[in-house]
Amino acid sequence: MEAGSNSYKIIYQGGTGEIVEKKSRFIATFLPIAGEEEALAFLAEQKKRYWDARHNCYAYVLGDQQQLQRCSDDGEPQGTAGRPMLEVLLKEGIHNAAVVVTRYFGGTLLGTGGLVRAYQGAVQAGLAASVVLELQRGIPLAIETDYNSIGRILYLLGNHGLVQQEAVYTDKVEVKTVVPEAECRRVLEEITEGTGGTAKCLTGDAVDFAVVDGQIKIFG
């Protein structure tokens, strides 16, 4: 995560995008990765898959501040493939992801500028075909209350756009959610005020999370 930022992007599901420039095919394939070994294994897999291609260029970034960065031109003129691909990942704020762009040569030279544009365009196409999530830093919150106050609490959570992670109804009600770190203090104050101090709130250690298909998913 960038310094001073409370959110960052990851590839949740990798995808494949393709562009064609002067009969050359550029196929970009993305994969979420947790370490450098996964990135290298992915590269080897793509080279095996596209064994008959002229080039398999790659770029990957790892770390909460994108501190590990690697790229390769794989035989293309220096600086025309790997670095431009990496620049797209950095500009888009992508973390913990690898991309391989496979090129099938179409018989026409594209020139330095043409190659840069083609490789960057392929990465953008691969991104568009992938599922990208924006993760936030959040605080797990468990709220214990009585039945008289639950309606007010659910209203407050909805007002902040918060999603229920879990709800248990017994002789009391316990609701769990994750609150963006910057909003946590305000949410706790509103719950206290809205229930006259009767609700019990328990917070956990900060996590990275996103809402996927209406459900909270925690990462890392």
mmCIF file of the C-alpha atoms, coordinates in Angstrom:
data_MODEL
# 
_entry.id   MODEL 
# 
loop_
_atom_site.group_PDB 
_atom_site.id 
_atom_site.type_symbol 
_atom_site.label_atom_id 
_atom_site.label_alt_id 
_atom_site.label_comp_id 
_atom_site.label_asym_id 
_atom_site.label_entity_id 
_atom_site.label_seq_id 
_atom_site.pdbx_PDB_ins_code 
_atom_site.Cartn_x 
_atom_site.Cartn_y 
_atom_site.Cartn_z 
_atom_site.occupancy 
_atom_site.B_iso_or_equiv 
_atom_site.pdbx_formal_charge 
_atom_site.auth_seq_id 
_atom_site.auth_comp_id 
_atom_site.auth_asym_id 
_atom_site.auth_atom_id 
_atom_site.pdbx_PDB_model_num 
ATOM 1   C CA . MET A 1 1   ? 0.000   0.000   0.000   1.00 0.00 ? 1   MET A CA 1 
ATOM 2   C CA . GLU A 1 2   ? 1.371   3.380   -0.951  1.00 0.00 ? 2   GLU A CA 1 
ATOM 3   C CA . ALA A 1 3   ? 2.481   5.655   1.870   1.00 0.00 ? 3   ALA A CA 1 
ATOM 4   C CA . GLY A 1 4   ? -0.433  7.750   3.026   1.00 0.00 ? 4   GLY A CA 1 
ATOM 5   C CA . SER A 1 5   ? -2.962  5.643   1.136   1.00 0.00 ? 5   SER A CA 1 
ATOM 6   C CA . ASN A 1 6   ? -5.765  3.542   2.644   1.00 0.00 ? 6   ASN A CA 1 
ATOM 7   C CA . SER A 1 7   ? -6.441  1.485   -0.488  1.00 0.00 ? 7   SER A CA 1 
ATOM 8   C CA . TYR A 1 8   ? -4.665  -0.369  -3.269  1.00 0.00 ? 8   TYR A CA 1 
ATOM 9   C CA . LYS A 1 9   ? -5.519  -2.619  -6.192  1.00 0.00 ? 9   LYS A CA 1 
ATOM 10  C CA . ILE A 1 10  ? -4.939  -6.314  -6.748  1.00 0.00 ? 10  ILE A CA 1 
ATOM 11  C CA . ILE A 1 11  ? -5.794  -8.804  -9.464  1.00 0.00 ? 11  ILE A CA 1 
ATOM 12  C CA . TYR A 1 12  ? -8.524  -10.963 -7.926  1.00 0.00 ? 12  TYR A CA 1 
ATOM 13  C CA . GLN A 1 13  ? -8.980  -13.144 -10.997 1.00 0.00 ? 13  GLN A CA 1 
ATOM 14  C CA . GLY A 1 14  ? -6.451  -13.097 -13.815 1.00 0.00 ? 14  GLY A CA 1 
ATOM 15  C CA . GLY A 1 15  ? -7.608  -12.728 -17.393 1.00 0.00 ? 15  GLY A CA 1 
ATOM 16  C CA . THR A 1 16  ? -6.265  -12.719 -20.938 1.00 0.00 ? 16  THR A CA 1 
ATOM 17  C CA . GLY A 1 17  ? -6.547  -9.864  -23.429 1.00 0.00 ? 17  GLY A CA 1 
ATOM 18  C CA . GLU A 1 18  ? -5.263  -9.587  -26.988 1.00 0.00 ? 18  GLU A CA 1 
ATOM 19  C CA . ILE A 1 19  ? -4.534  -6.836  -29.497 1.00 0.00 ? 19  ILE A CA 1 
ATOM 20  C CA . VAL A 1 20  ? -3.244  -6.992  -33.079 1.00 0.00 ? 20  VAL A CA 1 
ATOM 21  C CA . GLU A 1 21  ? -0.811  -4.448  -34.537 1.00 0.00 ? 21  GLU A CA 1 
ATOM 22  C CA . LYS A 1 22  ? 0.235   -4.785  -38.195 1.00 0.00 ? 22  LYS A CA 1 
ATOM 23  C CA . LYS A 1 23  ? -0.554  -8.510  -38.074 1.00 0.00 ? 23  LYS A CA 1 
ATOM 24  C CA . SER A 1 24  ? 1.510   -9.075  -34.913 1.00 0.00 ? 24  SER A CA 1 
ATOM 25  C CA . ARG A 1 25  ? -0.538  -10.626 -32.106 1.00 0.00 ? 25  ARG A CA 1 
ATOM 26  C CA . PHE A 1 26  ? 0.089   -9.444  -28.549 1.00 0.00 ? 26  PHE A CA 1 
ATOM 27  C CA . ILE A 1 27  ? -1.524  -11.685 -25.913 1.00 0.00 ? 27  ILE A CA 1 
ATOM 28  C CA . ALA A 1 28  ? -1.443  -10.449 -22.298 1.00 0.00 ? 28  ALA A CA 1 
ATOM 29  C CA . THR A 1 29  ? -2.129  -12.905 -19.482 1.00 0.00 ? 29  THR A CA 1 
ATOM 30  C CA . PHE A 1 30  ? -2.444  -11.830 -15.833 1.00 0.00 ? 30  PHE A CA 1 
ATOM 31  C CA . LEU A 1 31  ? -2.034  -13.802 -12.624 1.00 0.00 ? 31  LEU A CA 1 
ATOM 32  C CA . PRO A 1 32  ? -2.303  -12.740 -8.965  1.00 0.00 ? 32  PRO A CA 1 
ATOM 33  C CA . ILE A 1 33  ? 0.887   -13.741 -7.123  1.00 0.00 ? 33  ILE A CA 1 
ATOM 34  C CA . ALA A 1 34  ? 2.008   -13.924 -3.499  1.00 0.00 ? 34  ALA A CA 1 
ATOM 35  C CA . GLY A 1 35  ? 5.743   -14.290 -4.107  1.00 0.00 ? 35  GLY A CA 1 
ATOM 36  C CA . GLU A 1 36  ? 8.498   -14.219 -6.699  1.00 0.00 ? 36  GLU A CA 1 
ATOM 37  C CA . GLU A 1 37  ? 8.553   -18.007 -7.089  1.00 0.00 ? 37  GLU A CA 1 
ATOM 38  C CA . GLU A 1 38  ? 4.946   -17.895 -8.284  1.00 0.00 ? 38  GLU A CA 1 
ATOM 39  C CA . ALA A 1 39  ? 5.837   -15.204 -10.817 1.00 0.00 ? 39  ALA A CA 1 
ATOM 40  C CA . LEU A 1 40  ? 8.724   -17.233 -12.235 1.00 0.00 ? 40  LEU A CA 1 
ATOM 41  C CA . ALA A 1 41  ? 6.626   -20.410 -12.353 1.00 0.00 ? 41  ALA A CA 1 
ATOM 42  C CA . PHE A 1 42  ? 3.912   -18.489 -14.196 1.00 0.00 ? 42  PHE A CA 1 
ATOM 43  C CA . LEU A 1 43  ? 6.458   -17.186 -16.717 1.00 0.00 ? 43  LEU A CA 1 
ATOM 44  C CA . ALA A 1 44  ? 7.777   -20.720 -17.329 1.00 0.00 ? 44  ALA A CA 1 
ATOM 45  C CA . GLU A 1 45  ? 4.207   -21.964 -17.795 1.00 0.00 ? 45  GLU A CA 1 
ATOM 46  C CA . GLN A 1 46  ? 3.405   -19.252 -20.335 1.00 0.00 ? 46  GLN A CA 1 
ATOM 47  C CA . LYS A 1 47  ? 6.630   -19.903 -22.267 1.00 0.00 ? 47  LYS A CA 1 
ATOM 48  C CA . LYS A 1 48  ? 5.704   -23.578 -22.450 1.00 0.00 ? 48  LYS A CA 1 
ATOM 49  C CA . ARG A 1 49  ? 2.143   -22.751 -23.484 1.00 0.00 ? 49  ARG A CA 1 
ATOM 50  C CA . TYR A 1 50  ? 3.259   -20.326 -26.192 1.00 0.00 ? 50  TYR A CA 1 
ATOM 51  C CA . TRP A 1 51  ? 6.438   -22.182 -27.161 1.00 0.00 ? 51  TRP A CA 1 
ATOM 52  C CA . ASP A 1 52  ? 6.143   -21.151 -30.817 1.00 0.00 ? 52  ASP A CA 1 
ATOM 53  C CA . ALA A 1 53  ? 5.885   -17.392 -30.122 1.00 0.00 ? 53  ALA A CA 1 
ATOM 54  C CA . ARG A 1 54  ? 8.688   -14.959 -30.952 1.00 0.00 ? 54  ARG A CA 1 
ATOM 55  C CA . HIS A 1 55  ? 8.667   -13.279 -27.515 1.00 0.00 ? 55  HIS A CA 1 
ATOM 56  C CA . ASN A 1 56  ? 7.232   -13.789 -24.036 1.00 0.00 ? 56  ASN A CA 1 
ATOM 57  C CA . CYS A 1 57  ? 7.892   -10.533 -22.217 1.00 0.00 ? 57  CYS A CA 1 
ATOM 58  C CA . TYR A 1 58  ? 6.921   -10.068 -18.594 1.00 0.00 ? 58  TYR A CA 1 
ATOM 59  C CA . ALA A 1 59  ? 6.529   -7.679  -15.681 1.00 0.00 ? 59  ALA A CA 1 
ATOM 60  C CA . TYR A 1 60  ? 5.519   -8.189  -12.088 1.00 0.00 ? 60  TYR A CA 1 
ATOM 61  C CA . VAL A 1 61  ? 5.196   -6.221  -8.873  1.00 0.00 ? 61  VAL A CA 1 
ATOM 62  C CA . LEU A 1 62  ? 5.142   -7.431  -5.275  1.00 0.00 ? 62  LEU A CA 1 
ATOM 63  C CA . GLY A 1 63  ? 4.794   -5.808  -1.888  1.00 0.00 ? 63  GLY A CA 1 
ATOM 64  C CA . ASP A 1 64  ? 2.487   -3.392  -0.122  1.00 0.00 ? 64  ASP A CA 1 
ATOM 65  C CA . GLN A 1 65  ? 4.439   -0.513  -1.660  1.00 0.00 ? 65  GLN A CA 1 
ATOM 66  C CA . GLN A 1 66  ? 5.245   -2.273  -4.960  1.00 0.00 ? 66  GLN A CA 1 
ATOM 67  C CA . GLN A 1 67  ? 8.812   -2.482  -3.690  1.00 0.00 ? 67  GLN A CA 1 
ATOM 68  C CA . LEU A 1 68  ? 9.774   -5.561  -5.721  1.00 0.00 ? 68  LEU A CA 1 
ATOM 69  C CA . GLN A 1 69  ? 9.614   -4.835  -9.452  1.00 0.00 ? 69  GLN A CA 1 
ATOM 70  C CA . ARG A 1 70  ? 10.912  -7.039  -12.270 1.00 0.00 ? 70  ARG A CA 1 
ATOM 71  C CA . CYS A 1 71  ? 10.517  -6.979  -16.052 1.00 0.00 ? 71  CYS A CA 1 
ATOM 72  C CA . SER A 1 72  ? 12.056  -8.408  -19.215 1.00 0.00 ? 72  SER A CA 1 
ATOM 73  C CA . ASP A 1 73  ? 12.081  -7.505  -22.917 1.00 0.00 ? 73  ASP A CA 1 
ATOM 74  C CA . ASP A 1 74  ? 12.783  -11.154 -23.860 1.00 0.00 ? 74  ASP A CA 1 
ATOM 75  C CA . GLY A 1 75  ? 14.692  -10.270 -27.012 1.00 0.00 ? 75  GLY A CA 1 
ATOM 76  C CA . GLU A 1 76  ? 12.725  -7.191  -28.047 1.00 0.00 ? 76  GLU A CA 1 
ATOM 77  C CA . PRO A 1 77  ? 14.782  -3.970  -28.397 1.00 0.00 ? 77  PRO A CA 1 
ATOM 78  C CA . GLN A 1 78  ? 15.812  -2.767  -24.959 1.00 0.00 ? 78  GLN A CA 1 
ATOM 79  C CA . GLY A 1 79  ? 13.165  -0.719  -23.168 1.00 0.00 ? 79  GLY A CA 1 
ATOM 80  C CA . THR A 1 80  ? 10.352  -1.427  -25.638 1.00 0.00 ? 80  THR A CA 1 
ATOM 81  C CA . ALA A 1 81  ? 8.463   -4.181  -23.789 1.00 0.00 ? 81  ALA A CA 1 
ATOM 82  C CA . GLY A 1 82  ? 9.174   -5.080  -20.166 1.00 0.00 ? 82  GLY A CA 1 
ATOM 83  C CA . ARG A 1 83  ? 9.608   -1.582  -18.775 1.00 0.00 ? 83  ARG A CA 1 
ATOM 84  C CA . PRO A 1 84  ? 6.561   -0.136  -20.584 1.00 0.00 ? 84  PRO A CA 1 
ATOM 85  C CA . MET A 1 85  ? 4.521   -3.094  -19.284 1.00 0.00 ? 85  MET A CA 1 
ATOM 86  C CA . LEU A 1 86  ? 5.753   -2.467  -15.746 1.00 0.00 ? 86  LEU A CA 1 
ATOM 87  C CA . GLU A 1 87  ? 4.885   1.206   -16.044 1.00 0.00 ? 87  GLU A CA 1 
ATOM 88  C CA . VAL A 1 88  ? 1.241   0.301   -16.694 1.00 0.00 ? 88  VAL A CA 1 
ATOM 89  C CA . LEU A 1 89  ? 1.137   -1.798  -13.510 1.00 0.00 ? 89  LEU A CA 1 
ATOM 90  C CA . LEU A 1 90  ? 2.672   1.029   -11.495 1.00 0.00 ? 90  LEU A CA 1 
ATOM 91  C CA . LYS A 1 91  ? 0.459   3.713   -13.005 1.00 0.00 ? 91  LYS A CA 1 
ATOM 92  C CA . GLU A 1 92  ? -2.690  1.663   -12.389 1.00 0.00 ? 92  GLU A CA 1 
ATOM 93  C CA . GLY A 1 93  ? -1.612  0.995   -8.795  1.00 0.00 ? 93  GLY A CA 1 
ATOM 94  C CA . ILE A 1 94  ? -1.595  -2.795  -9.198  1.00 0.00 ? 94  ILE A CA 1 
ATOM 95  C CA . HIS A 1 95  ? 0.029   -4.860  -6.429  1.00 0.00 ? 95  HIS A CA 1 
ATOM 96  C CA . ASN A 1 96  ? 1.053   -8.525  -6.224  1.00 0.00 ? 96  ASN A CA 1 
ATOM 97  C CA . ALA A 1 97  ? 0.466   -9.394  -9.861  1.00 0.00 ? 97  ALA A CA 1 
ATOM 98  C CA . ALA A 1 98  ? 2.356   -10.709 -12.873 1.00 0.00 ? 98  ALA A CA 1 
ATOM 99  C CA . VAL A 1 99  ? 1.648   -10.229 -16.563 1.00 0.00 ? 99  VAL A CA 1 
ATOM 100 C CA . VAL A 1 100 ? 3.180   -11.986 -19.562 1.00 0.00 ? 100 VAL A CA 1 
ATOM 101 C CA . VAL A 1 101 ? 2.717   -10.545 -23.029 1.00 0.00 ? 101 VAL A CA 1 
ATOM 102 C CA . THR A 1 102 ? 3.249   -13.089 -25.794 1.00 0.00 ? 102 THR A CA 1 
ATOM 103 C CA . ARG A 1 103 ? 4.045   -11.779 -29.266 1.00 0.00 ? 103 ARG A CA 1 
ATOM 104 C CA . TYR A 1 104 ? 3.518   -13.629 -32.513 1.00 0.00 ? 104 TYR A CA 1 
ATOM 105 C CA . PHE A 1 105 ? 5.426   -11.655 -35.131 1.00 0.00 ? 105 PHE A CA 1 
ATOM 106 C CA . GLY A 1 106 ? 3.316   -10.601 -38.108 1.00 0.00 ? 106 GLY A CA 1 
ATOM 107 C CA . GLY A 1 107 ? 6.149   -9.806  -40.511 1.00 0.00 ? 107 GLY A CA 1 
ATOM 108 C CA . THR A 1 108 ? 6.146   -6.001  -40.166 1.00 0.00 ? 108 THR A CA 1 
ATOM 109 C CA . LEU A 1 109 ? 8.513   -4.103  -37.871 1.00 0.00 ? 109 LEU A CA 1 
ATOM 110 C CA . LEU A 1 110 ? 6.674   -1.723  -35.539 1.00 0.00 ? 110 LEU A CA 1 
ATOM 111 C CA . GLY A 1 111 ? 9.574   0.510   -34.537 1.00 0.00 ? 111 GLY A CA 1 
ATOM 112 C CA . THR A 1 112 ? 10.453  1.538   -30.995 1.00 0.00 ? 112 THR A CA 1 
ATOM 113 C CA . GLY A 1 113 ? 7.380   3.692   -30.400 1.00 0.00 ? 113 GLY A CA 1 
ATOM 114 C CA . GLY A 1 114 ? 5.073   1.150   -31.985 1.00 0.00 ? 114 GLY A CA 1 
ATOM 115 C CA . LEU A 1 115 ? 6.381   -1.633  -29.765 1.00 0.00 ? 115 LEU A CA 1 
ATOM 116 C CA . VAL A 1 116 ? 5.958   0.429   -26.607 1.00 0.00 ? 116 VAL A CA 1 
ATOM 117 C CA . ARG A 1 117 ? 2.382   1.301   -27.532 1.00 0.00 ? 117 ARG A CA 1 
ATOM 118 C CA . ALA A 1 118 ? 1.589   -2.303  -28.472 1.00 0.00 ? 118 ALA A CA 1 
ATOM 119 C CA . TYR A 1 119 ? 2.944   -3.840  -25.279 1.00 0.00 ? 119 TYR A CA 1 
ATOM 120 C CA . GLN A 1 120 ? 1.223   -1.250  -23.115 1.00 0.00 ? 120 GLN A CA 1 
ATOM 121 C CA . GLY A 1 121 ? -1.993  -1.666  -25.049 1.00 0.00 ? 121 GLY A CA 1 
ATOM 122 C CA . ALA A 1 122 ? -1.840  -5.424  -24.544 1.00 0.00 ? 122 ALA A CA 1 
ATOM 123 C CA . VAL A 1 123 ? -1.381  -5.004  -20.783 1.00 0.00 ? 123 VAL A CA 1 
ATOM 124 C CA . GLN A 1 124 ? -4.386  -2.676  -20.684 1.00 0.00 ? 124 GLN A CA 1 
ATOM 125 C CA . ALA A 1 125 ? -6.415  -5.288  -22.590 1.00 0.00 ? 125 ALA A CA 1 
ATOM 126 C CA . GLY A 1 126 ? -5.317  -7.947  -20.095 1.00 0.00 ? 126 GLY A CA 1 
ATOM 127 C CA . LEU A 1 127 ? -6.317  -5.720  -17.203 1.00 0.00 ? 127 LEU A CA 1 
ATOM 128 C CA . ALA A 1 128 ? -9.731  -5.142  -18.756 1.00 0.00 ? 128 ALA A CA 1 
ATOM 129 C CA . ALA A 1 129 ? -10.212 -8.920  -18.995 1.00 0.00 ? 129 ALA A CA 1 
ATOM 130 C CA . SER A 1 130 ? -9.199  -9.475  -15.353 1.00 0.00 ? 130 SER A CA 1 
ATOM 131 C CA . VAL A 1 131 ? -11.135 -8.879  -12.143 1.00 0.00 ? 131 VAL A CA 1 
ATOM 132 C CA . VAL A 1 132 ? -9.421  -6.014  -10.312 1.00 0.00 ? 132 VAL A CA 1 
ATOM 133 C CA . LEU A 1 133 ? -10.291 -5.281  -6.686  1.00 0.00 ? 133 LEU A CA 1 
ATOM 134 C CA . GLU A 1 134 ? -9.514  -2.205  -4.662  1.00 0.00 ? 134 GLU A CA 1 
ATOM 135 C CA . LEU A 1 135 ? -8.586  -3.279  -1.161  1.00 0.00 ? 135 LEU A CA 1 
ATOM 136 C CA . GLN A 1 136 ? -9.089  -1.048  1.846   1.00 0.00 ? 136 GLN A CA 1 
ATOM 137 C CA . ARG A 1 137 ? -7.542  -1.097  5.288   1.00 0.00 ? 137 ARG A CA 1 
ATOM 138 C CA . GLY A 1 138 ? -10.321 -1.873  7.731   1.00 0.00 ? 138 GLY A CA 1 
ATOM 139 C CA . ILE A 1 139 ? -11.159 -2.753  11.320  1.00 0.00 ? 139 ILE A CA 1 
ATOM 140 C CA . PRO A 1 140 ? -13.228 -5.878  12.105  1.00 0.00 ? 140 PRO A CA 1 
ATOM 141 C CA . LEU A 1 141 ? -16.144 -4.893  14.302  1.00 0.00 ? 141 LEU A CA 1 
ATOM 142 C CA . ALA A 1 142 ? -18.424 -7.157  16.366  1.00 0.00 ? 142 ALA A CA 1 
ATOM 143 C CA . ILE A 1 143 ? -21.545 -5.490  17.794  1.00 0.00 ? 143 ILE A CA 1 
ATOM 144 C CA . GLU A 1 144 ? -23.618 -7.112  20.518  1.00 0.00 ? 144 GLU A CA 1 
ATOM 145 C CA . THR A 1 145 ? -27.032 -5.587  21.153  1.00 0.00 ? 145 THR A CA 1 
ATOM 146 C CA . ASP A 1 146 ? -30.617 -6.322  22.112  1.00 0.00 ? 146 ASP A CA 1 
ATOM 147 C CA . TYR A 1 147 ? -33.557 -6.640  19.733  1.00 0.00 ? 147 TYR A CA 1 
ATOM 148 C CA . ASN A 1 148 ? -34.762 -3.134  20.524  1.00 0.00 ? 148 ASN A CA 1 
ATOM 149 C CA . SER A 1 149 ? -31.573 -1.576  19.130  1.00 0.00 ? 149 SER A CA 1 
ATOM 150 C CA . ILE A 1 150 ? -30.749 -3.813  16.171  1.00 0.00 ? 150 ILE A CA 1 
ATOM 151 C CA . GLY A 1 151 ? -32.885 -1.843  13.715  1.00 0.00 ? 151 GLY A CA 1 
ATOM 152 C CA . ARG A 1 152 ? -31.064 1.372   14.581  1.00 0.00 ? 152 ARG A CA 1 
ATOM 153 C CA . ILE A 1 153 ? -27.673 -0.316  14.266  1.00 0.00 ? 153 ILE A CA 1 
ATOM 154 C CA . LEU A 1 154 ? -28.479 -1.839  10.870  1.00 0.00 ? 154 LEU A CA 1 
ATOM 155 C CA . TYR A 1 155 ? -29.661 1.579   9.709   1.00 0.00 ? 155 TYR A CA 1 
ATOM 156 C CA . LEU A 1 156 ? -26.369 3.168   10.822  1.00 0.00 ? 156 LEU A CA 1 
ATOM 157 C CA . LEU A 1 157 ? -24.320 0.463   9.103   1.00 0.00 ? 157 LEU A CA 1 
ATOM 158 C CA . GLY A 1 158 ? -26.320 0.881   5.906   1.00 0.00 ? 158 GLY A CA 1 
ATOM 159 C CA . ASN A 1 159 ? -25.859 4.639   6.082   1.00 0.00 ? 159 ASN A CA 1 
ATOM 160 C CA . HIS A 1 160 ? -22.101 4.083   5.928   1.00 0.00 ? 160 HIS A CA 1 
ATOM 161 C CA . GLY A 1 161 ? -22.400 1.517   3.143   1.00 0.00 ? 161 GLY A CA 1 
ATOM 162 C CA . LEU A 1 162 ? -21.158 -1.250  5.433   1.00 0.00 ? 162 LEU A CA 1 
ATOM 163 C CA . VAL A 1 163 ? -21.902 -4.883  4.640   1.00 0.00 ? 163 VAL A CA 1 
ATOM 164 C CA . GLN A 1 164 ? -22.840 -7.450  7.288   1.00 0.00 ? 164 GLN A CA 1 
ATOM 165 C CA . GLN A 1 165 ? -20.235 -10.189 7.485   1.00 0.00 ? 165 GLN A CA 1 
ATOM 166 C CA . GLU A 1 166 ? -22.296 -12.275 9.874   1.00 0.00 ? 166 GLU A CA 1 
ATOM 167 C CA . ALA A 1 167 ? -25.393 -11.944 12.089  1.00 0.00 ? 167 ALA A CA 1 
ATOM 168 C CA . VAL A 1 168 ? -26.326 -14.290 14.944  1.00 0.00 ? 168 VAL A CA 1 
ATOM 169 C CA . TYR A 1 169 ? -29.739 -14.072 16.612  1.00 0.00 ? 169 TYR A CA 1 
ATOM 170 C CA . THR A 1 170 ? -30.157 -15.708 20.046  1.00 0.00 ? 170 THR A CA 1 
ATOM 171 C CA . ASP A 1 171 ? -31.410 -14.004 23.215  1.00 0.00 ? 171 ASP A CA 1 
ATOM 172 C CA . LYS A 1 172 ? -29.388 -11.064 21.882  1.00 0.00 ? 172 LYS A CA 1 
ATOM 173 C CA . VAL A 1 173 ? -28.062 -10.092 18.453  1.00 0.00 ? 173 VAL A CA 1 
ATOM 174 C CA . GLU A 1 174 ? -24.437 -10.098 17.324  1.00 0.00 ? 174 GLU A CA 1 
ATOM 175 C CA . VAL A 1 175 ? -23.529 -8.451  14.052  1.00 0.00 ? 175 VAL A CA 1 
ATOM 176 C CA . LYS A 1 176 ? -20.082 -8.522  12.481  1.00 0.00 ? 176 LYS A CA 1 
ATOM 177 C CA . THR A 1 177 ? -18.704 -6.248  9.790   1.00 0.00 ? 177 THR A CA 1 
ATOM 178 C CA . VAL A 1 178 ? -15.476 -4.564  8.693   1.00 0.00 ? 178 VAL A CA 1 
ATOM 179 C CA . VAL A 1 179 ? -15.254 -0.775  8.840   1.00 0.00 ? 179 VAL A CA 1 
ATOM 180 C CA . PRO A 1 180 ? -12.798 1.293   6.765   1.00 0.00 ? 180 PRO A CA 1 
ATOM 181 C CA . GLU A 1 181 ? -10.094 2.440   9.159   1.00 0.00 ? 181 GLU A CA 1 
ATOM 182 C CA . ALA A 1 182 ? -10.760 6.139   8.582   1.00 0.00 ? 182 ALA A CA 1 
ATOM 183 C CA . GLU A 1 183 ? -14.455 5.736   9.451   1.00 0.00 ? 183 GLU A CA 1 
ATOM 184 C CA . CYS A 1 184 ? -14.157 3.444   12.466  1.00 0.00 ? 184 CYS A CA 1 
ATOM 185 C CA . ARG A 1 185 ? -14.154 6.097   15.191  1.00 0.00 ? 185 ARG A CA 1 
ATOM 186 C CA . ARG A 1 186 ? -17.204 7.840   13.752  1.00 0.00 ? 186 ARG A CA 1 
ATOM 187 C CA . VAL A 1 187 ? -19.133 4.563   13.374  1.00 0.00 ? 187 VAL A CA 1 
ATOM 188 C CA . LEU A 1 188 ? -18.415 3.600   16.977  1.00 0.00 ? 188 LEU A CA 1 
ATOM 189 C CA . GLU A 1 189 ? -19.564 7.015   18.186  1.00 0.00 ? 189 GLU A CA 1 
ATOM 190 C CA . GLU A 1 190 ? -22.802 6.769   16.197  1.00 0.00 ? 190 GLU A CA 1 
ATOM 191 C CA . ILE A 1 191 ? -23.543 3.274   17.540  1.00 0.00 ? 191 ILE A CA 1 
ATOM 192 C CA . THR A 1 192 ? -22.983 4.469   21.107  1.00 0.00 ? 192 THR A CA 1 
ATOM 193 C CA . GLU A 1 193 ? -25.186 7.521   20.577  1.00 0.00 ? 193 GLU A CA 1 
ATOM 194 C CA . GLY A 1 194 ? -27.867 5.609   18.660  1.00 0.00 ? 194 GLY A CA 1 
ATOM 195 C CA . THR A 1 195 ? -28.253 2.898   21.307  1.00 0.00 ? 195 THR A CA 1 
ATOM 196 C CA . GLY A 1 196 ? -27.747 5.026   24.396  1.00 0.00 ? 196 GLY A CA 1 
ATOM 197 C CA . GLY A 1 197 ? -24.564 3.150   25.168  1.00 0.00 ? 197 GLY A CA 1 
ATOM 198 C CA . THR A 1 198 ? -26.274 -0.233  25.490  1.00 0.00 ? 198 THR A CA 1 
ATOM 199 C CA . ALA A 1 199 ? -24.547 -1.874  22.502  1.00 0.00 ? 199 ALA A CA 1 
ATOM 200 C CA . LYS A 1 200 ? -21.187 -3.542  23.112  1.00 0.00 ? 200 LYS A CA 1 
ATOM 201 C CA . CYS A 1 201 ? -18.563 -3.060  20.367  1.00 0.00 ? 201 CYS A CA 1 
ATOM 202 C CA . LEU A 1 202 ? -15.430 -5.173  20.028  1.00 0.00 ? 202 LEU A CA 1 
ATOM 203 C CA . THR A 1 203 ? -12.787 -4.245  17.441  1.00 0.00 ? 203 THR A CA 1 
ATOM 204 C CA . GLY A 1 204 ? -10.074 -6.477  16.004  1.00 0.00 ? 204 GLY A CA 1 
ATOM 205 C CA . ASP A 1 205 ? -6.697  -5.952  14.376  1.00 0.00 ? 205 ASP A CA 1 
ATOM 206 C CA . ALA A 1 206 ? -6.619  -4.070  11.074  1.00 0.00 ? 206 ALA A CA 1 
ATOM 207 C CA . VAL A 1 207 ? -7.039  -6.133  7.892   1.00 0.00 ? 207 VAL A CA 1 
ATOM 208 C CA . ASP A 1 208 ? -7.133  -5.559  4.144   1.00 0.00 ? 208 ASP A CA 1 
ATOM 209 C CA . PHE A 1 209 ? -10.582 -6.203  2.722   1.00 0.00 ? 209 PHE A CA 1 
ATOM 210 C CA . ALA A 1 210 ? -12.911 -5.713  -0.224  1.00 0.00 ? 210 ALA A CA 1 
ATOM 211 C CA . VAL A 1 211 ? -16.595 -6.276  -0.896  1.00 0.00 ? 211 VAL A CA 1 
ATOM 212 C CA . VAL A 1 212 ? -17.057 -8.920  -3.604  1.00 0.00 ? 212 VAL A CA 1 
ATOM 213 C CA . ASP A 1 213 ? -20.554 -9.760  -4.871  1.00 0.00 ? 213 ASP A CA 1 
ATOM 214 C CA . GLY A 1 214 ? -22.042 -8.207  -1.755  1.00 0.00 ? 214 GLY A CA 1 
ATOM 215 C CA . GLN A 1 215 ? -19.826 -10.132 0.661   1.00 0.00 ? 215 GLN A CA 1 
ATOM 216 C CA . ILE A 1 216 ? -16.788 -9.079  2.678   1.00 0.00 ? 216 ILE A CA 1 
ATOM 217 C CA . LYS A 1 217 ? -13.559 -10.817 1.730   1.00 0.00 ? 217 LYS A CA 1 
ATOM 218 C CA . ILE A 1 218 ? -10.431 -10.434 3.860   1.00 0.00 ? 218 ILE A CA 1 
ATOM 219 C CA . PHE A 1 219 ? -6.992  -10.684 2.275   1.00 0.00 ? 219 PHE A CA 1 
ATOM 220 C CA . GLY A 1 220 ? -3.577  -11.387 3.734   1.00 0.00 ? 220 GLY A CA 1 
# 
